[in-house]
Amino acid sequence: MKFDLNKKGELTTQQLVVIIILIISFVVILFLLWRLNLGETTNKEICHNSVVMAGKKKGVLSSLDCRTTYVCISGGEPCNEFNPTTTIEINLNDKNAETEILEAIQKEIDDCWWMFGEGKIDYVSGLSGYYCAICSMIKFDEKIQNKFPTLNFNDQVILTNEKYSVITGMNDNVIGSDKYINAQIIKSDEIDSKIKCDKFISKA
């Protein structure tokens, strides 16, 4: 009888250990999924795939499914008057904080250029005028604004108290290097004056 009770006790302990391991594993997986931000990745992949399909269909715009990503680059606070779809946390006590901010901006530009085919896909084939897409809108929180009022990004001055857009586009009727608008970052309120866009094809 004593043997049976001990055996039952051992089984119960084993079960508890298994349950604890499963719970910890589940929490770790959730954390990794959150860190990877798979929702954003999926949206970018959906956009890229739709651009590829548009190229195969000779620029059928109805097949494009590209949404603007709203990026808050944060030193620990929310970005005011901004509803981000993704937040990039920067440790401002790290000596590489400025580099991390610049790398985050560059990643949004690189992703935008990839999403729209890197100048190799005619996703508005046969259509006249520049068709542009705002891949990302970027804003900085007050902590970053206070520590880095300006950033030098590839010889471009970024004012951290301003809102910026990452934009690209193309015009199928143009021959040569001006056919595609290389992905770039620009102040959101300067798009109309600095970028020649006739129509926008990205969704808010």
C-alpha atoms as one frame of an Amber mdcrd trajectory, in Angstrom:
protein
   0.000   0.000   0.000   2.810   2.383   0.876   4.463   1.547  -2.409   1.319
   2.477  -4.353   1.003   5.834  -2.563   4.619   6.689  -3.284   4.171   5.686
  -6.880   1.118   7.925  -7.170   3.040  10.746  -5.548   5.895  10.330  -8.026
   3.479  10.382 -10.964   1.851  13.566  -9.662   5.252  15.250  -9.336   6.163
  14.222 -12.869   2.878  15.586 -14.159   3.440  18.885 -12.386   6.927  19.156
 -13.840   5.569  18.473 -17.342   2.809  21.068 -16.912   5.297  23.673 -15.654
   7.622  22.990 -18.600   4.713  23.305 -21.034   3.608  26.607 -19.506   7.146
  28.031 -19.604   7.580  26.863 -23.205   4.289  28.485 -24.187   5.297  31.795
 -22.575   8.694  31.706 -24.305   7.072  31.039 -27.692   4.620  33.910 -27.203
   7.484  36.215 -26.258   9.482  35.226 -29.342   6.467  35.746 -31.590   5.952
  39.197 -30.076   9.625  40.078 -30.545   9.589  38.933 -34.162   6.501  41.050
 -34.832   5.132  38.501 -37.286   2.085  40.622 -38.077   4.254  43.308 -39.629
   6.355  40.763 -41.500   3.228  39.185 -42.909   1.898  42.537 -44.146   5.175
  43.260 -45.898   5.232  39.813 -47.477   1.615  40.192 -48.588   2.535  43.481
 -50.245   5.596  42.011 -51.958   3.630  39.017 -53.237   0.883  41.285 -54.580
   3.503  43.422 -56.371   4.931  40.291 -57.994   1.424  39.283 -59.099   0.750
  42.758 -60.487   3.933  42.484 -62.531   2.785  39.163 -63.991  -0.650  40.587
 -64.752   0.854  43.587 -66.557   0.220  46.124 -63.834  -3.284  45.249 -62.677
  -3.590  47.609 -59.695  -6.508  45.719 -58.175  -4.103  42.921 -57.228  -1.952
  45.233 -55.077  -2.419  44.820 -51.340   0.085  47.133 -49.663  -0.579  48.842
 -46.353   1.345  51.606 -44.639   3.193  50.542 -41.481   3.086  53.105 -38.666
   6.400  52.939 -36.817   7.053  54.523 -33.427  10.763  54.683 -32.615  10.667
  54.971 -28.853  13.079  55.664 -26.040  10.475  54.442 -23.564   7.423  56.603
 -24.166   4.552  56.497 -26.679   4.744  58.617 -29.807   2.293  61.501 -29.333
  -0.686  61.797 -31.683   0.336  58.616 -33.438  -1.211  55.146 -33.476   1.663
  52.770 -34.279   1.300  49.327 -35.769   4.826  48.587 -34.564   7.071  50.112
 -31.902  10.853  49.906 -31.993  12.310  50.247 -28.503  15.676  51.993 -28.193
  17.773  51.873 -25.019  18.940  55.474 -24.794  21.544  54.529 -22.175  23.302
  52.361 -24.723  26.250  54.048 -26.419  24.981  52.646 -29.738  21.489  54.136
 -29.363  21.879  56.565 -32.263  23.214  53.815 -34.522  20.223  51.619 -33.626
  17.823  54.424 -34.568  19.545  54.927 -37.907  19.533  51.178 -38.555  15.787
  51.057 -37.811  15.197  53.798 -40.383  17.393  52.038 -42.943  15.517  48.787
 -42.410  12.207  50.466 -43.222  13.730  51.869 -46.430  15.261  48.513 -47.412
  11.984  46.712 -46.702  10.074  49.241 -48.800  12.405  48.808 -51.777  12.110
  45.017 -51.471   8.318  45.131 -51.127   8.028  46.899 -54.482  10.447  44.760
 -56.432  13.752  46.642 -56.107  13.290  48.345 -59.449  12.825  45.045 -61.307
   9.030  44.673 -61.443   6.648  46.758 -63.569   3.768  46.710 -61.126   1.988
  49.557 -62.966   2.852  48.398 -66.472   1.220  50.467 -69.217  -0.093  53.176
 -66.882   1.019  56.777 -67.176   2.083  58.958 -64.277   3.999  58.236 -61.093
   2.268  55.707 -58.840   3.656  56.019 -55.333   3.389  54.003 -52.152   3.979
  55.147 -48.599   5.463  52.014 -47.089   5.987  53.420 -43.593   5.296  56.473
 -41.501   7.852  57.073 -38.755   7.612  59.125 -35.604   9.902  59.526 -32.575
   8.907  59.783 -28.930   9.810  62.756 -26.722  12.758  61.002 -25.069  14.459
  60.535 -28.420  13.548  64.084 -29.435  15.192  65.438 -26.283  18.368  63.365
 -26.621  18.689  63.493 -30.421  16.991  66.628 -31.785  18.612  65.878 -35.149
  20.026  62.764 -36.769  22.466  62.561 -39.670  21.075  59.850 -41.926  23.148
  59.383 -45.089  23.899  63.140 -45.208  20.202  63.890 -44.691  19.174  65.760
 -41.555  16.320  64.029 -39.731  14.408  66.262 -37.313  13.113  63.950 -34.608
  10.204  66.256 -33.743   8.801  65.751 -37.248   6.862  62.875 -38.816   8.521
  61.101 -41.742   7.377  58.814 -44.541   9.230  56.062 -46.378   8.110  56.208
 -49.985   8.746  54.605 -53.372   7.049  54.571 -56.764   7.301  54.126 -60.520
   6.156  55.527 -63.854   6.039  52.969 -66.664   6.104  55.670 -69.339   9.520
  56.932 -68.267  12.653  55.411 -69.765  15.875  55.219 -67.816  16.861  55.790
 -64.217  13.841  57.995 -63.439  11.379  55.161 -64.061  11.513  54.108 -60.409
  11.537  56.317 -57.345  14.099  54.700 -55.065  12.781  54.028 -51.579  13.647
  56.998 -49.396  12.648  58.822 -46.243  11.135  62.279 -46.440   9.226  64.590
 -44.131   5.570  63.684 -44.489   4.491  67.276 -45.103   7.034  67.651 -47.930
   5.909  64.723 -50.083   3.781  66.847 -52.409   6.521  69.415 -52.947   9.519
  67.083 -53.259   8.222  63.831 -54.773   6.488  63.661 -58.164   3.531  61.452
 -57.300   0.378  61.502 -59.415  -1.430  58.712 -57.529  -0.933  56.735 -54.330
  -1.408  52.984 -54.341  -0.767  52.089 -50.690  -3.564  51.679 -48.185  -3.614
  53.586 -44.901
